[in-house]
């Protein structure tokens, strides 16, 4: 259980690293403002990513959020500003 949640930048870095590894590219090739749709992530990876993010943050993450948020930056900001403050770490 985390004592506190990571920053938006830390979440962006975590997501960028995971996505870059999946796409077999370096993280610096991913723009955090690049639309998720343009990354062409398959649904199996997105579900796995959501589960891994859930484990890291210690709170439930619905995989559909990757289709609701436009990009890594927006998702990270939303998690920090809107979602995580309302959640109790498990």
Contact map, one row per residue, 1 for C-alpha under 8 A:
111000000000000000000000000000000000000000000000000000000100000000000000000000000000000011
111110000000000000000000000000000000000000000000000000001100000000000000000000000000000010
111110000000000000000000000000000000000000000000000000000000000000000000000000000000000000
011111000000000000000000000000000000000000000000000000000000000000000000000000000000000000
011111100000000000000000000000000000000000000000000000001000000000000000000000010001000000
000111110110000000000000000000000000000000000000000000001000000000000000000000010000000000
000011111110000000000000000000000000000000000000000000000000000000000000000000010000000000
000001111111000000000000000000000000000000000000000000000000000000000000100110110000000000
000000111111100000000000000000000000000000000000000000000000000000000000000100000000000000
000001111111110000000000000000000000000000000000000000000000000000000000000000000000000000
000001111111111000000000000000000000000000000000000000000000000000000000000100000000000000
000000011111111100000000000000010000000000000000000000000000000000000001100100000000000000
000000001111111110000000000000000000000000000000000000000000000000000000000000000000000000
000000000111111111000000000000000000000000000000000000000000000000000000000000000000000000
000000000011111111100000000000000000000000000000000000000000000000000001000000000000000000
000000000001111111110000001001010000000000000000000000000000000000000001000000000000000000
000000000000111111111000011000000000000000000000000000000000000000000000000000000000000000
000000000000011111111100000000000000000000000000100000000000000000000000000000000000000000
000000000000001111111110001000000000000000000000000000000000000000000000000000000000000000
000000000000000111111111111011000000000000000000000000000000000000000000000000000000000000
000000000000000011111111111000000000000000000000000000000000000000000000000000000000000000
000000000000000001111111100000000000000000000000000000000000000000000000000000000000000000
000000000000000000111111100000000000000000000000000000000000000000000000000000000000000000
000000000000000000011111110000000000000000000000000000000000000000000000000000000000000000
000000000000000000011111111010000000000000000000000000000000000000000000000000000000000000
000000000000000010011001111111000000000000000000000000000000000000000000000000000000000000
000000000000000110111000111111000000000000000000000000000000000000000000000000000000000000
000000000000000000000000011111100000000000000000000000000000000000000000000000000000000000
000000000000000000010000111111100000000000000000000000000000000000000000000000000000000000
000000000000000100010000011111110100000000000000000000000000000000000000000000000000000000
000000000000000000000000000111111100000000000000000000000000000000000000000000000000000000
000000000001000100000000000001111100000000000000000000000000000000000011100000000000000000
000000000000000000000000000000111110000000000000000000000000000000000011110000000000000000
000000000000000000000000000001111111011000000000000000000000000000000011000000000000000000
000000000000000000000000000000001111111000000000000000000000000000000111000000000000000000
000000000000000000000000000000000111111110000000000000000000000001100111000000000000000000
000000000000000000000000000000000011111110000000000000000000000000000100000000000000000000
000000000000000000000000000000000111111100000000000000000000000000000000000000000000000000
000000000000000000000000000000000111111110000000000000000000000000000000000000000000000000
000000000000000000000000000000000001111111000000000000000000000000000000000000000000000000
000000000000000000000000000000000001101111101100000000000000000000000000000000000000000000
000000000000000000000000000000000000000111111100000000000000000000000000000000000000000000
000000000000000000000000000000000000000011111110000000000000000000000000000000000000000000
000000000000000000000000000000000000000001111111000000000000000000000000000000000000000000
000000000000000000000000000000000000000011111111100000000000000000000000000000000000000000
000000000000000000000000000000000000000011111111110000000000001001000000000000000000000000
000000000000000000000000000000000000000000111111111000000000001000000000000000000000000000
000000000000000000000000000000000000000000011111111100000000000000000000000000000000000000
000000000000000001000000000000000000000000001111111110000000001000000000000000000000000000
000000000000000000000000000000000000000000000111111111000000111000000000000000000000000000
000000000000000000000000000000000000000000000011111111100000101000000000000000000000000000
000000000000000000000000000000000000000000000001111111110000000000000000000000000000000000
000000000000000000000000000000000000000000000000111111111000100000000000000000000000000000
000000000000000000000000000000000000000000000000011111111111100000000000000000000000000000
000000000000000000000000000000000000000000000000001111111110000000000000000000000000000000
000000000000000000000000000000000000000000000000000111111100000000000000000000000000000000
010011000000000000000000000000000000000000000000000011111110000000000000000000000000000010
110000000000000000000000000000000000000000000000000001111111000000000000000000000000000011
000000000000000000000000000000000000000000000000000001101111100000000000000000000000001111
000000000000000000000000000000000000000000000000000001000111110000000000000000000000000000
000000000000000000000000000000000000000000000000011011000011111010000000000000000000000000
000000000000000000000000000000000000000000000000010000000001111110000000000000000000000000
000000000000000000000000000000000000000000000110111000000000111111100000000000000000000000
000000000000000000000000000000000000000000000000000000000000011111110000000000000000000000
000000000000000000000000000000000000000000000000000000000000111111111000001000000000000000
000000000000000000000000000000000001000000000100000000000000001111111110001000000000000000
000000000000000000000000000000000001000000000000000000000000001111111100000000000000000000
000000000000000000000000000000000000000000000000000000000000000111111100000000000000000000
000000000000000000000000000000000000000000000000000000000000000011111111011000000000000000
000000000000000000000000000000000011100000000000000000000000000001111111011000000000000000
000000000000000000000000000000011111000000000000000000000000000001001111111000000000000000
000000000001001100000000000000011111000000000000000000000000000000001111111100000000000000
000000010001000000000000000000011000000000000000000000000000000000000011111110000000000000
000000000000000000000000000000001000000000000000000000000000000000001111111111000000000000
000000000000000000000000000000000000000000000000000000000000000011001111111111100000000000
000000011011000000000000000000000000000000000000000000000000000000000001111111110000000000
000000010000000000000000000000000000000000000000000000000000000000000000111111111100000000
000000000000000000000000000000000000000000000000000000000000000000000000011111111110000000
000000010000000000000000000000000000000000000000000000000000000000000000001111111111000000
000011110000000000000000000000000000000000000000000000000000000000000000000111111111100000
000000000000000000000000000000000000000000000000000000000000000000000000000011111111100000
000000000000000000000000000000000000000000000000000000000000000000000000000011111111110000
000000000000000000000000000000000000000000000000000000000000000000000000000001111111111000
000010000000000000000000000000000000000000000000000000000000000000000000000000111111111100
000000000000000000000000000000000000000000000000000000000000000000000000000000011111111100
000000000000000000000000000000000000000000000000000000000000000000000000000000000111111100
000000000000000000000000000000000000000000000000000000000010000000000000000000000011111110
000000000000000000000000000000000000000000000000000000000010000000000000000000000001111111
110000000000000000000000000000000000000000000000000000001110000000000000000000000000001111
100000000000000000000000000000000000000000000000000000000110000000000000000000000000000111
